[in-house]
Amino acid sequence: MTNTLPTPTGAPDSAPAAAASASVAASASASGPRMGASAWGRIAVCVVLALPAVVFRVGGLAPNPLVDLLVFGGAVVAASFLLARAAEAAQKDIAGALAIAILALIAVLPEYAVDLYYAFRSGSDPAYEQFAAANMTGSNRLLLGFGWPLVVVISLLVARRFVRAGSMPPIAAKVLELERSARLDVGFLALLALVAFLIPLMGSIPMWFGFVLLAAFVWYLWRASKVPDDGDDEELVGMAGNIASMPQRARRWIIVGLFVVAAAVILSAAEPFADALVQSGSTLGIDSYFLVQWLAPLATEAPEFIVAALFALRGMGGAAIGTLIASKVNQWSLLVGSLPIAHVLGGGTTGGLPLDGRQVEEFMLTASQTVLGVAIIIALRFHRWSAIALAALFAVQFFVTGTDGRWVLSAVHVVVAVVVLWINRRDILPTVAAPFRRAGASGAFRASAS
């Protein structure tokens, strides 16, 4: 059972109050609610943050790598927030497999626009080959090493208040439980994590392997579409809730407008933002690889982290961690599978994306961390100590920069994962078999591809 906040109950206890409520409801139904000033204000802030990048792009301005980094990076973050909120509100009108496919592409656009640019550019400039792998491994490890523990800690802290109030059992403050329907996502992630070890073994990401991963993503979406809808509408709050509460025609026009504006900003800002990251490294005396690996994912993943954190603050920890798990599935299938294709389309002639020694160890570290993450959630329970351990191991990598140290840390991930898997050995077979079984649980993939 997912930790959820108790909802207020009760109704007006007098005839005048009931009549007043009915009058308000009838009035809202007749005219339709309007988006509040705060929602318009948030949209305006995002537009203002993105506007300098549009001016720079149209005017061909590039005064300084650091200025470019701030301007285009700010635009990517602002547009990402618009996409996240519009995609969340779009669930009001789109259902089933179509929603999963569309929302998946929308949600990953910021990260993919940057990463695929690096892969495409590497086809004609071998110096960029390292950056495609850097951005992918950084965003992947950031999502699991920082995003997962963040959501779990927030969820357990929120649950603790209700444990003290006596409305939740004590265990709710120590363990975050996932819905059983999440086993399908975990099953796909487990299979992809195992397949991911082939990348460092091959020393490259061949075209054929990319197509295999893309097929896995399509399979994932198809399995998602087979899960019956439970008919419960997810509560939307904030800007997304304001948009979703509008009359249908106005709501759809606003959502489409936000999609178009945000996508245009991201696609126009991705290239100069990616180049500014590389150039800023030289200007600041910082390894460009480090900036691409961590700063770019922070910009593109920020909206997703904030949305997940807000879900956790509302007591919806299971939904929050489920969204982040599904994002890992997307990264290991759609994103990694697209990299060699973008490389070849950009002029690469090796039949895929080549990896040097540094990238091989980065992929090994990322794959081993994913296996550990799967081991931790395979029983559909996320313990407090597990979140702390994940965050600690994630932090250690910033102090272990040598090749030998990275391989040792990868081995630690695998050893710990084996121990945890042995403890949860009863859940291994059901999890691995989940992607091959007919989905019977309801609501398993609501917004799962975001």
C-alpha positions in Angstrom: 0.0 0.0 0.0 1.3 3.4 -0.9 1.7 5.9 1.9 -1.0 8.5 1.3 -2.2 11.5 3.2 -5.7 11.1 4.8 -8.3 13.2 2.9 -10.6 15.4 4.8 -14.2 14.1 5.0 -17.5 15.6 6.0 -20.2 17.8 4.4 -22.0 21.0 5.2 -24.2 20.3 8.3 -26.9 22.8 7.5 -29.4 23.5 4.7 -28.1 27.0 4.0 -24.5 25.7 3.7 -25.6 22.9 1.4 -27.5 25.3 -0.7 -24.6 27.7 -1.0 -22.3 24.8 -2.0 -24.7 23.7 -4.7 -25.0 27.3 -6.0 -21.2 27.6 -6.2 -20.9 24.2 -8.0 -23.6 25.2 -10.4 -22.0 28.5 -11.2 -18.6 26.8 -11.7 -20.2 24.2 -14.0 -21.9 26.8 -16.0 -19.0 29.1 -16.7 -16.1 26.7 -16.2 -13.2 27.5 -13.8 -10.5 29.8 -15.0 -6.8 29.4 -14.6 -5.7 31.4 -11.5 -3.3 34.4 -11.6 -0.6 32.3 -9.9 -0.6 29.8 -12.7 -0.3 32.5 -15.3 2.4 34.0 -13.2 4.4 30.8 -13.2 4.1 30.6 -17.0 5.1 34.2 -17.3 8.2 33.6 -15.2 9.3 30.6 -17.4 8.7 32.6 -20.6 10.8 35.5 -19.2 13.6 33.1 -18.3 13.5 31.6 -21.8 13.3 34.9 -23.7 17.0 35.8 -23.6 17.9 32.5 -25.2 15.4 33.2 -28.0 17.0 36.7 -28.5 20.5 35.2 -28.5 19.5 32.4 -31.0 17.7 34.7 -33.4 20.4 37.4 -33.2 23.2 34.9 -33.5 24.7 36.2 -30.2 27.4 34.3 -28.4 29.2 36.8 -26.2 30.9 34.4 -23.8 30.7 30.7 -23.0 29.7 31.4 -19.4 27.0 33.8 -20.4 25.8 31.4 -23.0 25.7 28.6 -20.4 23.5 30.7 -18.1 21.2 32.0 -20.8 20.6 28.8 -22.7 20.7 26.6 -19.5 18.1 28.8 -17.9 15.9 28.5 -21.0 16.2 24.7 -21.0 15.2 24.5 -17.3 12.3 27.0 -17.8 11.0 25.1 -20.8 11.4 21.8 -19.0 9.1 23.1 -16.2 6.5 24.1 -18.8 6.7 20.7 -20.4 6.3 18.9 -17.1 3.3 20.8 -16.1 1.6 20.6 -19.5 2.3 16.9 -19.7 0.8 16.4 -16.3 -2.3 18.4 -17.2 -2.7 16.5 -20.5 -3.5 13.3 -18.6 -7.0 14.8 -18.2 -7.6 14.4 -22.0 -5.4 11.5 -23.1 -5.7 8.0 -22.0 -4.3 4.6 -22.6 -1.3 3.7 -24.8 -1.5 7.0 -26.7 -1.0 9.0 -23.4 2.0 6.8 -22.5 3.7 7.2 -25.9 3.1 11.0 -26.1 3.9 11.8 -22.5 7.0 9.7 -22.7 8.4 11.6 -25.6 7.4 14.9 -24.1 9.0 14.2 -20.7 12.3 13.1 -22.0 12.7 15.8 -24.6 15.0 18.2 -22.6 17.5 15.5 -21.7 17.3 13.8 -25.1 17.7 17.0 -27.0 21.1 17.6 -25.3 22.4 14.1 -25.3 21.4 13.3 -28.9 23.0 16.5 -30.0 26.3 15.3 -28.5 25.9 11.9 -30.2 25.0 13.5 -33.6 27.9 15.9 -33.4 30.3 13.1 -32.5 29.6 11.6 -36.0 31.7 14.4 -37.5 33.8 15.4 -34.5 35.3 12.5 -32.6 36.0 14.8 -29.6 32.3 14.8 -28.8 32.0 11.0 -28.6 32.8 11.1 -24.9 30.2 13.7 -24.1 27.2 11.6 -25.3 28.1 8.8 -22.9 28.9 11.3 -20.2 25.5 13.0 -20.2 23.7 9.7 -20.3 25.6 8.1 -17.4 25.4 11.2 -15.3 21.7 11.7 -15.7 21.1 8.0 -15.0 23.2 7.9 -11.8 21.8 11.2 -10.6 18.3 9.9 -11.0 18.9 6.8 -8.9 21.6 8.0 -6.5 19.9 11.3 -5.7 16.3 11.2 -7.0 15.3 7.9 -5.4 16.7 8.6 -1.9 15.2 12.2 -2.0 11.7 10.9 -2.7 12.0 8.1 -0.1 13.3 10.4 2.7 10.6 13.0 2.0 7.9 10.3 2.0 9.0 8.8 5.3 9.2 12.2 7.0 5.7 13.0 5.8 4.5 9.6 7.1 6.2 10.2 10.4 3.8 13.0 11.2 0.8 10.7 10.7 2.4 7.9 12.7 2.7 10.3 15.6 -0.9 11.3 15.2 -1.9 7.6 15.2 -3.4 7.6 11.7 -0.6 5.4 10.3 1.2 2.3 11.6 4.8 2.8 12.9 6.2 0.8 9.9 5.0 3.6 7.6 7.7 5.9 8.9 10.5 3.4 8.1 9.5 1.7 4.8 7.9 3.1 1.7 5.8 0.5 0.0 5.2 0.4 -3.7 2.0 -0.7 -5.4 2.2 -4.3 -6.7 1.5 -3.0 -10.2 5.0 -1.4 -10.1 6.5 -4.9 -10.5 6.2 -4.6 -14.2 8.4 -1.5 -14.3 10.9 -3.1 -11.9 10.9 -6.2 -14.1 11.8 -4.2 -17.2 14.4 -2.3 -15.4 16.0 -5.5 -14.1 16.2 -7.0 -17.6 17.7 -3.7 -19.0 20.2 -3.5 -16.2 21.5 -7.0 -17.0 21.6 -6.2 -20.7 23.5 -2.9 -19.9 26.6 -4.9 -18.9 27.0 -5.9 -22.5 28.0 -2.3 -23.4 31.3 -2.2 -21.4 32.0 -5.7 -22.6 31.5 -4.7 -26.2 33.4 -1.4 -25.8 30.8 0.4 -27.9 27.1 0.7 -28.6 26.5 -0.9 -32.0 23.6 0.1 -34.2 22.0 -3.4 -33.9 22.2 -3.1 -30.1 20.5 0.3 -30.3 17.6 -1.1 -32.3 17.3 -3.9 -29.7 16.9 -1.3 -27.0 14.4 0.7 -29.0 12.4 -2.5 -29.5 12.5 -3.1 -25.8 11.1 0.4 -25.2 8.3 -0.3 -27.7 7.6 -3.5 -25.9 7.5 -1.7 -22.6 4.9 0.8 -24.0 2.9 -2.1 -25.4 2.8 -3.9 -22.1 1.8 -0.6 -20.5 -1.1 -0.2 -22.8 -2.4 -3.6 -21.8 -2.8 -2.7 -18.2 -6.5 -1.8 -17.6 -7.3 1.7 -16.4 -8.6 1.7 -12.8 -10.9 4.7 -13.6 -9.5 6.8 -10.7 -8.4 10.2 -11.9 -5.1 11.3 -10.4 -5.5 14.5 -8.4 -3.7 17.4 -10.0 -2.6 20.4 -8.0 -0.8 23.6 -8.7 -0.4 24.9 -12.2 -1.3 21.5 -13.7 -4.4 21.4 -11.6 -5.4 24.9 -12.7 -5.0 24.0 -16.3 -6.8 20.6 -16.0 -9.8 22.3 -14.3 -10.4 24.7 -17.2 -13.1 24.1 -19.8 -12.1 21.4 -22.3 -11.5 23.6 -25.4 -9.5 26.3 -23.5 -7.5 23.6 -21.6 -6.5 21.8 -24.8 -5.4 25.1 -26.5 -3.3 26.0 -23.5 -1.7 22.6 -23.3 -0.9 22.5 -27.0 0.5 26.1 -26.8 2.8 25.2 -23.9 4.0 22.1 -25.7 4.8 24.0 -28.8 6.5 26.9 -27.0 8.5 24.7 -24.7 9.6 22.3 -27.4 10.7 25.1 -29.7 12.7 26.7 -26.9 14.4 23.4 -26.0 15.2 22.4 -29.6 16.7 25.9 -30.2 18.6 26.1 -27.0 19.9 22.5 -26.8 22.8 23.0 -29.3 24.2 26.2 -27.9 23.7 25.0 -24.3 25.6 21.8 -25.1 28.4 23.6 -26.8 28.6 26.2 -24.0 29.1 23.4 -21.4 32.1 22.1 -23.3 33.6 25.6 -23.8 32.9 26.7 -20.2 35.1 23.9 -19.0 38.2 25.4 -20.6 37.2 28.9 -19.4 36.8 27.8 -15.8 39.6 25.3 -15.7 37.1 22.5 -15.0 37.0 19.2 -16.8 34.4 19.6 -19.6 33.5 15.9 -19.2 32.5 16.6 -15.6 30.3 19.6 -16.5 28.6 17.7 -19.3 28.1 14.7 -17.0 26.6 16.5 -14.0 25.5 20.1 -14.8 23.5 19.2 -17.9 21.5 16.5 -16.2 20.8 18.8 -13.2 19.2 21.3 -15.7 17.2 18.7 -17.6 16.2 16.5 -14.6 15.4 19.4 -12.2 11.6 19.6 -13.1 11.2 15.9 -12.8 12.8 15.9 -9.3 10.7 18.7 -8.2 7.5 17.1 -9.4 8.4 13.8 -7.7 9.3 15.7 -4.5 5.9 17.4 -4.6 4.1 14.1 -5.0 6.1 12.8 -1.9 5.2 15.9 0.1 1.5 15.2 -0.7 1.9 11.7 0.8 2.1 10.0 -2.6 5.5 8.5 -2.2 4.6 5.3 -4.2 3.6 7.4 -7.2 6.7 9.6 -6.9 9.2 6.7 -6.8 7.2 4.8 -9.5 7.6 7.8 -11.9 11.4 7.8 -11.3 11.7 4.1 -11.8 9.9 4.4 -15.1 12.3 7.2 -16.1 15.2 4.7 -15.5 13.5 2.3 -17.9 13.3 5.1 -20.5 16.9 6.0 -20.1 18.3 2.5 -20.5 16.1 1.7 -23.5 15.0 4.8 -25.5 17.9 7.1 -24.7 20.8 4.6 -24.9 19.2 3.0 -28.0 19.1 6.3 -29.8 22.7 7.3 -29.2 24.4 5.1 -31.9 21.7 6.0 -34.4 22.2 9.7 -33.8 26.0 9.1 -34.1 25.7 7.4 -37.5 23.2 10.0 -38.8 25.7 12.6 -37.8 28.3 11.1 -40.1 29.8 8.3 -38.0 31.1 5.4 -40.0 31.8 2.8 -37.3 28.4 1.3 -37.2 27.7 2.6 -33.7 28.9 4.8 -30.9 32.5 3.9 -29.9 33.6 4.1 -26.3 37.0 4.8 -24.8 38.3 3.4 -21.5 36.8 6.2 -19.4 33.4 5.7 -20.9 33.5 2.0 -20.5 34.1 2.3 -16.8 31.4 5.0 -16.6 28.9 2.5 -18.1 30.0 -0.3 -15.8 29.6 2.0 -12.8 26.1 3.1 -14.0 25.0 -0.5 -14.8 26.2 -1.8 -11.4 24.4 1.0 -9.6 21.2 0.1 -11.5 21.5 -3.5 -10.5 21.8 -2.4 -6.9 18.7 -0.2 -7.3 16.7 -3.1 -8.7 17.9 -5.3 -5.8 16.7 -2.7 -3.3 13.2 -2.3 -4.8 12.6 -5.8 -6.1 10.4 -6.6 -3.0 8.4 -3.4 -3.7 9.6 -2.0 -0.4 12.0 0.9 0.0 13.6 1.0 3.5 15.1 4.0 5.0 18.5 2.4 5.3 18.4 1.6 1.6 17.9 5.2 0.7 20.8 6.3 2.9 23.1 3.6 1.4 22.2 4.6 -2.2 22.9 8.3 -1.5 26.2 7.5 0.3 27.4 5.3 -2.5 26.4 8.0 -5.0 28.4 10.6 -3.1 31.5 8.3 -2.8 32.0 8.3 -6.6 32.9 12.0 -6.5 35.9 11.2 -4.3 36.8 8.1 -6.2 38.1 9.5 -9.5 40.7 6.9 -10.5 40.0 4.0 -12.8 40.9 1.4 -10.2 38.6 3.1 -7.7 35.7 3.1 -10.1 36.0 -0.6 -10.8 36.2 -1.3 -7.1 33.0 0.8 -6.5 31.3 -1.1 -9.3 32.2 -4.3 -7.6 30.9 -3.0 -4.3 27.6 -2.3 -6.0 27.4 -5.8 -7.4 28.3 -7.5 -4.2 25.8 -5.5 -2.1 23.2 -6.2 -4.8 23.8 -10.0 -4.6 23.4 -9.9 -0.9 20.2 -7.9 -1.1 18.9 -10.1 -3.9 19.6 -13.2 -1.8 17.5 -11.7 1.1 14.7 -11.0 -1.4 15.2 -14.1 -3.5 11.5 -15.0 -3.5 10.8 -11.8 -5.5 13.3 -12.4 -8.2 11.3 -14.8 -10.4 8.0 -12.9 -10.2 9.9 -9.6 -11.1 11.8 -11.0 -14.0 8.7 -12.7 -15.3 6.5 -9.7 -15.0 7.3 -8.2 -18.5 6.3 -11.5 -20.1 3.0 -12.0 -18.2 -0.4 -10.6 -18.9 -0.8 -7.5 -16.8 -3.8 -7.9 -14.5 -3.3 -5.2 -12.0 -5.0 -1.9 -12.6 -3.4 1.4 -12.9 0.1 0.0 -13.3 1.4 2.5 -15.8 -0.4 5.7 -15.2 2.1 8.3 -16.4 4.8 5.6 -16.2 6.7 6.7 -19.2 7.3 10.2 -17.9 
